[in-house]
Amino acid sequence: MISLCGMGWINKEEYICALKGETVSFKESSSFDGLSRRGIFSCPFKNFGRLDEVSKLVCYAVALALKDAGESYAGDLKKDMGLVGTNADGPLQSDIDYFRDYIESGRKLSRGNLFLYTLPSSPFGEAAIHFGLQGPVFYMSSGQALLPGVLKTASEMLMLGETRSVLAGMNTKDEALYMVLAKDPAAQQQVLCDIPEALTVVEKGGSLREMAEEFSKTKKGKGIK
Amino acid sequence: MRAVAVSSEMVTPYGRGTAACWDNIFDGRTAISPVNRFDTGAFQSGYAGTVKGLKYHQGDSLVMQMLSLLFDNPGVIPVDAGLIVATTKGEIDLLEEEVLSGRKGMPGNGQAAFLEKVRLLAGVSSAGTIISAACSSAAVAIARAAAMIRSGRSECVLVVACDSVTEFVFSGFSSLMALEKFAAMPFDKNRSGLSLGEAAAFVLLMSEYRARKENREVLGEILGWGVADDANHMTGPSRLSEGLILAIGKALSSAGVSESDVGFISAHGTGTVYNDSMEIRAFNAVFRDKRPVYSIKGGIGHTMAAAGLVELIIVMKALREGKVPPTVNLREPDSDAVGWVSRFSRPLQGNTVALMTNAGFGGINSALMLA
């Protein structure tokens, strides 16, 4: 059985870890930049400031999901865990930033550090490095964000034994939600819900925040302390 | 459920059709030539593999022009086929035009619009999904399609892959100092970078049951797959090749075969110093004995998201024809590649399976086992 073992959600004002029942507010922040120093990462994130906005959002939400699932991590502690994510626009803003910068240089100077983030999968590559993820890593989208599709794909990967566990999620411009899925988790491992229940939540639609709150209620409904 | 390929087609810098690509590879010809689409004076190289006759910034995107050449055989693609499109930059030339024109409004939801264009062109009813995994995009897309069939979620999936040579992409790879000055020389001791290329291709995968029911000719089978990340560096492959070794191990296990069953390897073989060494190191780690390895990127360049799908079609033809393609543009193998690669074609010995490997930025490694 595929189970949801943890879920992290974040926007510019607060974050939620559903299984731990944590909701933390940081309303004084106007951007995500300072959050890297607020204990969201359990170990220092080298060069975090150089990541593009999507990569930062994804890495925050992944860190929260791993924390919620009780999964420790470090760059040199590699694990068989995959990462599949989605969003509506891909790297559109990074594309614009890169090409405008190149044009403004008179088409003479292109910046590799900007070009790298024009790949839709780059945020997941960054997360893989920091969190030591050696499972399958890729981006998928139907053009409209496709969280149910991501969940089904992640579930299929686990059913077919492609990896031990998977982080699956989505970001918008302002928020991100990532879940840890595993097949047949250990008896003592707390779980939020199974895949059919998780699909019911995400297929309802609504904002990622609303989904996160739904997942938090799911945990309360099970009497998980 | 076994996943089999029943139809495929490609357009590459060699021209339209699998035969054009196959024949030119075996003739040892490269299609990498001077770029005349945009000014390359500021870049590391002025060479790439481009498709003749495409119009740049004159209406349809380059990828749509290429894809339009592929779907002209009605009845081949069932309407109910699932759709997966592998690409890294899609219709990026449309965004180039917006930025160059100084227009304030950027094309929103470009992915959705592109997917819809491909859906209509292919004549399928499914909305479709884009998969992007850097230069492993096609291999990951093929693996996902095969997984959908193996799990019973679908009985027919069309995989389309495409990327084009644009100023956006060319300038980007040049900024990363990744380009060979002239034409790439995979596994050569004097290699120093990759050549970009463009291509579009499709493969129609079906369950064996449906293929038999529809009396489809089977071109090959996706036996197994493995995808693994290096979790090491965004652009440089792991010096220990750990991601690719893991991916190959997963693919062997997924296919239920052992390393001794692998008759030859279609390598990613970009022509960069680090990628090619990384692959040979992985092959040495996995395989007890050397076996034929080749790359086609000296012929058509690195076609990015399309690479894995063009390479899959060539692997399946190699299995049917019983011969391993040569490595185009290879003159003298690097010392670690001796005994693996060759400038010449080699015959296949007996029934065999093939391994196809790809690797991309973000440390994404893929391995497909094919029969």
Interface residues (C-beta under 8 A of the other chain):
Chain A: G75 K78 G82 L83 A88 D89 G90 L92 D95 I96 Y98 F99 R100 Y102 I103 R107 K108 L109 S110 R111 G112 F115 L116 T118 L119 P120 S121 S122 F124 G125 E126 A128 I129 F131 G132 L133 Q134 G135 P136 V137 F138 Y139 M140 S141 S142 G143 Q144 L146 G149 K152 T153 E156 M157 M159 L160 G161 E162
Chain B: D39 A42 T88 K89 I92 L95 E96 V99 L100 M106 G108 N109 G110 Q111 A112 A113 F114 L115 E116 A127 G128 T129 I130 I131 S132 A133 A134 S136 S137 V140 R144 A147 M148 R150 S151 R153 E167 F168 S171 G172 F173 S174 S175 L176 M177 W225 G226 V227 A228 D229 D230 A231 N232 H233 M234 T235 E242 G243 L246 K250 S253 S254 G360 F361 G362 G363 I364
